[in-house]
Amino acid sequence: MEFQRIEPGSFLVGNIEIECPSFPDTRDVPEEVKWTEEDFQRCREMAERDSRPGFWVNIEQAFYIGKYEVTQGQWKEIMGFNPSFFNEKKVGENSDLHPVENVTWEMVQEFIEKLNDMDSIYHYRLPTEFEWEYAARAGNESLLSWAETVEQAWIQQIDKGTTKPVGTKKTSPWGLYDMLGNVWEWVEDYYNDAVFADPIPPKNGEVHVLKGGSITSDVTNATYLFHGGGPGNGYDVGFRLVRELK
């Protein structure tokens, strides 16, 4: 596995700023479909209602996160079997380079435990949700454009049949691959039953958080902004790891 050092810093989580155009309506459309002053007022009220200030998160220490999603080959090396739906029977000989998927959070913990037993130098774990989002953003304060998302993420690929080998899209500015798309990624935190994370993650819960979207996602949920609760679809759920010195 290859890991990328992420330097400490701060970022804004859950910030949504919705803006409305100003009266009058200057669009080149028939008069009967132009917005009235009351329409603009309703727009401003809805934007104010749905906007969110977000909250700042400080990442106080540098950390190392996987450059790639954990692959089927790496999983087999540790666990001795391949749970993936898109396995060698479906994608051929290069299946070892595809992300492992169809793994529950509990299965990932078993993988991590065995990996830690084998390594006398390093300790491995799932990233926290804030570590994951900070690394995925790579200093970006706004959402990626459609063009940027397509450059970096395997999304809306379900009609093409399978996941894709890791690292075959454009890298992020911080040297990470597939942070968006390909497979959803497990993180350490419990899900809070909301669209956005809370400033203090819940200490317990029924399911854990998934981040980043997958081959089945569109640009709406292939983003670092939102989160979901597992188990997800199974066939498009994987993970990447954080590595620390023991």
C-alpha positions, 0 to 999 in steps of 0.5 A: 500500500502507498500512503500520502502525507497530509499536512495539518490545517483547518477547513469549513464543514457543511457550509451551504451558501445559496444565492438568489438573483436580484429584481428585476428579471432581466432574462430574455423570456416572455413577460408572463414567465418572468419572476415578479418582485414577490417571486424574488422575495420567496427565493430569498426566503428559501435561500436563507432557510436552506443555507448553512453556515457550517463549522470549522474543523482543525486537523492538528497533526499530519497523517498518512492516508492511502493514495488508493482505495484498498484493492482486491489483491491487497484484501486477498493477500491478508484475508485469503479470499475475495468478497467482491462482486466485481471479481475476477470472473466479471472483470478478468485478470486485472481484478486485483487492481480494482477496489475491494468492495462488498465489505461491511464495516465489521469485515474491514475491522477484521482486515485491519486487525490482521494487517496490524498483527502482521506489521511490527512498525505501523498501525492501520485504521480507518480515517475519521470522517473529518480526516477523510473530508480534509484529505479529499478537499485538498484545500478546496473551499468550494465544490468541484465543478462537473468537469473537475469531478469527471476528471477525478471520479468514476461516476455514472458508470453503472451502464458500463458494468463494473468498478474501475482499477484504482488510480486510473483517473486524475489525481487530486491536488494532494496526490490522492486517487478516487476520493470521489467515485469508484466505490463509497468509502467507510470511515471510522465515525458513526452516522448521525442520521443527517445529511451533514456531519455534526461538529462532534461525531456521535459516540455510538449508533447503528451504522457507520458513515460512507463518503465519496460516492461510487460508480452509481453516483451522480455529481450530487453525491460524488462530493466530499460535502455530504455523507451517507450511512452504510451498509450501502449497495454492497457492490460499490462499498470499499475503503482506504486506510490511515497509517501511523507509527506504532 
